[in-house]
């Protein structure tokens, strides 16, 4: 351990962040469509809904695998 470091190096958990970004983008697009009442931006739902569906499915798969393999319990 180098003398300049006081603790362990924090590792980034990428598994959940890969799905978090499309979910946030999908929710933001959905809120834009709701605020404008779908007058001009209803076509954006073709982008928002698949983004949210894929990210929620990815969340489900990752959480299922972490439960099955017993990883993530020490976090």
Secondary structure, DSSP 8 states (H G I E B T S, - for coil): --TT--S------HHHHHHHHHHHHHHHHHHHHHHTTTSS-GGGHHHHHHHHHHHHHHHHHHHHHHHHHTTTTT-
